[in-house]
Structure formats: structure tokens, C-alpha cells
Amino acid sequence: MNIAFYPYWAVKTLLSLVNVIYIMVITTFIYGQTGSILYAAMFPFIRMIARITAGFTLPLLVNRFPFSRMLISIPVAKAFIMTGIAISLNHLTSQLTLLLIGVVILSFLEGWESPLLDTLTPRLVQGEDLMKANSLLSFSNQTVTIVGYAMTGFAVMNWGTSQTFWAATSLSWTVLIFLIALGSLTRGIEEPEKSVVPRDVLREGWSILWKNPSLRLITLMDIVQGLAGSIWIGAITLAFAKEAMGRGEGWWGLMSSSYAAGTMLGGILTVALAKRIQKHLIASMTIGSLLFSLLTIAYGLNSLPWLALVLCILLGPAYQIRDVAQQTALQRSVPTESLSKVYAAHGILISTAMSISIVIFGLVADQLGVRWVYLIGGALFIASAICSLTLSRVHRNPHIAKHTKNM
């Protein structure tokens, strides 16, 4: 494994933890100051819109500035803004507008930073190590997210929002140190070719997504899964625990913990099976998607609380195998110099799909009942599995497969 991968791994892991702390602290702060669920809900909505907008503008930045400069300057700006929010958080109780402005700026920076960092994985790691790298990144991200939510909740209760936010700020500066180390180890990284026509720059990522048959199908799978992904948000899982299981918040917590345990188990499994999954990417996507869909449908039809816990645990490995295989397949379908633009376009589509699905499944739960949410979600995951079978046929076609790297 390339030595530069290790500071990169640390960066991605710490950023996941920073993101968890940041989201929980700001949500808690806004709700505590306003007492309004609507105002608290505006925070993730504003973040999503800002990140989608940033995704549209990222190709212009990539075309204008050197990759190495953006890799440092964006995290520097983030660290300074988070420091400013940390210093003034206790004084923003009557100036929530200023806080939301800071959130918009941070979200823009995140919308630029995330695709740029994602492009580094296949640049730092090649061959059989790519699958292992994606497995390690996914496992650490899931683990830190799970632990982060528990730790942040405890910290906010005992230390307050301001002190907890300082922890996120300190971690942001730590991320910057690792990025500087990473930059010194990747000075020879190839810069993408620059286009002189802004219109061509903005269309490049979208054009690659559409013209590459394999990438088009992988993206369609991600969109379908994004539409179904919101069935696991807290509000819907809590409603399921109460309405379908006849249990309360305590059992809801057990179900969430079971899914978290399953996800961590899946992360260990994908690391152990990295070479096998690497050799059979499409088969892994198909099996993972099909298992996830069947388990989701079984979960939606089930009325036994203990069986719900078992299904939650089993969902984790199926999710991890599918997700890591798809991520690796996407990376191998795109030239590394075009990855940032492709990731930007890809991220816009997935974020939009998830935003729409939250509204749709909220209406489904209210009008048809929460069980239908999981049955429809399971059907969408089956559609994703069918897409992966189509991808297998595309890959076997020599004329079409020439657009795609080896899978």
C-alpha cells in the first residue's frame, strides 16, 4: 500500500468525525435556541442545497486552480470558519442568521472538498490494493460515524454545545496537518488537463457520466439506491419501531445499534474478502444489492422484535459489500484526471435523489403506513440489482467494454 494512503486515510476518518460533531452540535444549538423543529430542519436543508450548488461550480475551480493548492486552501478556509463559529457560538443566540451564513459557506467548501478528496483514492492506490483501500475507508467511516454520534451526544449533555464544537474545530486543524503531510507525499500527482471553454468545463463530468455505458449504469444504481436510502433515517425507523413492532424508543435504539454492529461486521468482512470482491466486482454488486433488497422486504413484513434485530445485523454486511464494490467499479470506470468532475456530477444526482426521497417516503409513511416504506424501498433495491445484471451484459460486450477499465 502506498505510504501516502495512510495520512489520506486519517484525513477521511477525521473528517467523518468532524462532520458528525458539527451536525449534532449545530442542530442541537438551533433547536435549543428556537424550540422549533422547522428551524432545526432548515440546517440540513441549507447544507444540502449549498453542497449541490457547489457541485455545479467545482469543475470551474478544478479548471482554474492547481489540484495541490485546492487540497490545502479549502481545508484552511474551513478551519478558520469553524474557529470563528466556535469563538462566537455563545454570542449567536440572537443572531442565527449569521450562523446560517457560516453554515452556507462551510457547506460550499465541503461540496468542493469531498469530490476532490474522493479522487485521490485511485491515484494513491492501484491494482488489487484499490478494493482493500475502499474497504478500509468504508469501515473506518462507518465506525467513526457510529462512535461519533454516541460520543457527541454524551459530550453535548455534559460539556455543552460550545465546548463540543471546539473539539470539532481542533480536529479540523488536525486534518489540515495530515493534508500538508499528504501534499508533500503527492507532489508528483498528475494535474487534469485544463479546458479554456467554461461551458465545456461545466459539461465534462455530465458528458462522461452519460457517454460511458458502465458508468451510466453504476450511477443509475446509485440514484435508485439514493431514492431508497432515506428509509433508514431516524424518523422512519422510529415510526417502524412504534407502529410495526409495538415498541418504544428503547427498542428503536437497539435496532439502530444492531444495524451499526452489522455495518461494522460488514466492514471487517469486506477487508477480509477484498481480493475476491476485486476479482468479481459486478457479481459482488449484484449479490449485495439482491441480499439487501430481500432483507429490507423481510424487515418490512416482520412483526417480531427479536427478528428485526437479526435482520438489522444482516443488512450491514450486504450493504458494505454492495457499496464498496460499486465505489471501486466507479473509480475504475473513469480516467483519474476526470474523477473530480465526475464525482461532482455524481454527487449532485445522489443528493437530489435523497432529498426527493425524504419527502416521498414521508408522505408514504403518513398515507399508507410505515411498512409500505420498506416494501417500496426493497423493490427499489431489487431494481438496483437488475441494473447490475445489465452492467454485466454491457461489460461482456467488447465494443462497449472498451469505454471501461477492467472490472
N, C-alpha and C positions, 0 to 999 in steps of 0.2 A: 504494500500500500504506500502511495506517495506520501512523504513526510508532511507535505503541505496540507494533506487531508485532515490532519489532527487538529490544528488550530481552526480550520474551517468547521469541523465537527463541533468544536467548543463554541464557535460563534452561533451556529444554528441552534444548538441546545440552549444556550443562554438567552438567545432572542425569543425562543418559545416561552421560557420562564418569565422574561420581561413582559411579554405580551399578556400572559395570564395575570400577573400582578397589576399591570396597567389597566386592563379591562375591569377587573374586580374592584380596584380602588376607585376608579372614576365613576363606575356605575353606583357603587355604594355611596360615594360622596354626593352625586347628583340627587339620588333618591333621598338621602338623609337631609339635604338642604331644601328640597322641594316637596317631598312626600308624594310626589306624582310618579306613577308608573309610566305615564306618557313621556314625561321629560327624561326619565331614565332610559326608556326605549329609544329616544331620539339619538342617544350616544352611539349605539351600534349602527343605526341607520345612517347617520352622518359619516361614520367611518367607512361604511360600505360604499356610499356614493363617492366619497373622496378617493378611495382606492381604485374604483372603477375608472374615474376620470383620470387619475394618474397613469393608469394602464394605457390609456389612449395617447398620452403625451410622452411616455417613456421612449418610444423609437426615435423621437426628435433629440432627446438627451443623448442616447447611445450614438446617434449620428454626429452629434456636435462635440461631445467631450470624450476624452480617453477613458476607457473602462477602469483603469487603475485609479484615476482621480476620483471618479464617482464612487468607487468602492470604499474610499476613505471619507470624502467630503459629505456624503449623505449621512453616514452614522455620526459624524462630528456635529452636523446640524441637529440631528435627533437628540444627541446627548445634551447639547446646550438648551434646547427647548424643554426637555424633560427636567433639567436642572432649574430652569426658570419656573416651571409649573410647581416643582417641589418646594421652592423657596416661597412662592406666593399662594400655595394652595389654601392655607388657613385664612388668607385675606380675600379669597374669591367667593366667599359665601354669598355676597350680594352682587357679584359680577360674573354670573355663569356664562354670559355671552363671551367674555374674554377667554374663559376656559374652553368653550366650544371652538373658538377660533384657533386656540392652540391644538385642539384635537384634530381640526381640519388639516392644519399644517403637518402635524405628525403623521396623519393618515396618508397624505400625499407622499411624504417621504417613505413611509412603509410600502406604499404602492409602487414606488420606484425601486426600493431596496430589495424586496422579496424576489422579483424575477431575476435581478442581477445576480443575487447570491445563488439562486437555483441553477443558473447556467454554469456555475463553477464545478458542480459535481462531475459531469462528464469530461471537463477539462482537466481536473485533478486526478481522476481515476478512470482507467480504461480497461478494456477486456473483461475478464471474469471478475475482477475486483469491483466493477461498477454495481453489480447486483448486491454484493456484500455491503458496499458503501451505502446504497439506498436503504438496505435493511437496517443498518446501524443508525442511520439518520432518522428513520421512521420510528424505531424502537425508543431512541432517546427522546424524540419529540413527544411521543405518547406518554412515556414515563414522567418526564418533567411536567407535562401539562396536568397529569393526574395528581402528582405530588404538589404541584404549584397551587392548584385550587384548594387543596386541603390546608396547606401552609399559609396561604394568603388569607383564607377565612379566619384561621386562628390568629394571625398577626393583626388583622384589622380589629378583631374583637379586643385584643389585649394591648395593642400599641396605638391604634387609631389609624386613620387614612393617611395622614401626613407622613408619619414615620415609616409606614409601609411603602409609600410611594418613593421615599428616599432610597429604599432598598432596590427598587426597580431602576432608579436613576444611577445608583452605584454600579449596578450590573451593566447598564448601558455604556458607561465608561470602560468597564472591563472588556466588553465586546469590542470596543474601539482598539484596545491594546492588542487583542488577538488578531484583529483585522490588519493592523500595522505589521504584525509578525507574518501574517498570511501574504500581505503585499510584498514583503521582502523576499518571500519564497516563490513568488509567482511573477517575477519581473519579466520573464520571457513569454508570458501569455500572449497569444495572438489577438490582435485587435481586429474587430469586424470591419469589413470594407465600408467606406463612407459613401453615401449617395448624396448627390448635390441637389436632388429634387425633393423638397419636403413632402410632396404628395406621394412619391414613391416610397419614402421612408415610412410614412404612416400606414401604407397599404401592404408593406412587405410581409409582416408577420401573418396578416389575414390571408394574403395570397398563398403563402407556404402551407397554412392550415388547410386551405381549400384544394390546392393542386396536388398535394401529397396524399394518395389514397389511404395509405396506412394511418398517417397522422390524422386524417379527416375522421376515420372510424374510431380511433382512440379518443379523439376529442368528443365525438358523439357519445361514446361510452361515458366519458367524464360528465358531460352535460346531463345525461339521463340519470347518472348516479347523484349528481348535484341536485336535480329535481327531487330525488327520493331522500337525499341526505338529511333534510330537515325533520324527518320523522323521529330523529333521535334527540331533538332539542329538549331541554328540561321541562318546558310547559306540557308537551305532548306525552313524554314518558311519565310525568307526574299524574296526568289525567288518566293514563292507562292503568297505573298502579291503583288509583282510586276507583275508577269505573269498571274496569275489566277484572281486576284482581280482588277488588273489595278491601284493599289495604290502604294504609296512610303513608305519610311522609317517611317514616322509618323504613318501611319496605321499599319505597322508592329509592332511598339511599342505598339499600342492599343491592338492588337491581343495578344501579349505576356503578357501584363498587365491583359487582360481578363482571360487568362489561369491561370495566377498566382492567380487572385482573386478566380477562380473556385477551384484551388487546396487548397487554404486556407479554403474556404467554405466546401470542402470535408473533410478536417482535422477536422473541428468542427463537421461535421456530423458523422464521424466515432467515435469520442469520445462520442457523444451522444448516438450512436447506438451500442456501444462496446459490451454490453451483448448479444444483438440479433445476431450480427455478430459472436460472440464467439460460440453461440449455432448452428449456421448454416455456418460454415467456407466454406465448399465446395460450397454450394449454393451461398454464397457471392462472391466467386471467379468466379463462372460461370456467375452470373448476371453482376458483374463488368466488366469482360472480354468481354461479349457479348455487353453490352452497349457501352463500349469504342470502340469496333470494328465498330459498326453501326454508332456511332457519327463520327469516323475517316473517314469512307467511305462517309458519308454525307458531311463532311468538304471538302473532295477531289473533290466531284462533284459540290459543291456550287460555285456560282459566285457573290452572294450578300454580300457585305462587312459587313452589319449590322448582317446578319445571321451568318457569320463567327465568329463574336464576341460572339453571343449567344452560338454557338457550343463550342467555346473555354471555356466558363464558365462551360458548362455542362460536358465537358470532365474531369474537375478537380475532382468532387465527384466520378465519375465512376472509375477513376484511383486510388483514395485513398482507396475506398472500396476493390477493387481487390488487391492492393498492400499490404495493412495491413493484409487482410485475408491470403494471400499467405505467408507472413512473419511469421505469427502466426502458420500456418499449418506446415511450415518447422521446426520451433523450437520445435513443439510438436511431430515431426516425428523422432527426434534424441535424444539419451541419452545426457544429458548435458555435460558429461565428454568427448564426442566425437565431440561436436559442433565446436570447433576451427578448427579441421582438415577438417570437412565437409564444413564449411564456406570458408576455404582456397580453396578447390577444386571447390566449387560452384562459388566463385568469379573469379577464373581463366576462367571458362567456360563462364560466363556472360561477362567479359571484352573482351575475344576473340571474342564472338559473336557481341558485339557492335563495335569493331574495324573493323571487316569484313563488317558489315552492312553500316558503314560510306562510305566505298569505293563503295560498290554495289549501294547504293541509290544515291550516287553522279553521278555514270555512268547512272543510270536510269533517273535521272533528266535531264542530258545533252542529252541523246539519245532519250528518249520517252516523255519527258515533266514532269513538276513537279507534275501534277495531278496524274500521274501513281504512284508516290512515295507513296501517301496517300492511293490509292486504293490497292496497294500491301501490304502496312502496315496494312490496315484494314483487308485484307484477312489473314494475319499472326495472328492478334489478334483473329479472328474467330477460327483459328486453336488452339490457346491457350484455348479458351472457350471449344472446343471439348475435349481437354486434361483434363479439369476439370470435364467434364461429365464422362470420362473414370475413373478418380480418384474416382468419386462417386461409380461406379460399383466395383472398387477394394476394396473400404472401406467396401462395403456390403458383400464381400466375407470373411467369418470367418477365413479361412485358411491363407489368405493373410493379413488380417487386424491385425493379431497378431504381425506383424512386426512394427506396427504403434501405437503411443499413440492415445488416444481418440480425435477425431475431431468432 
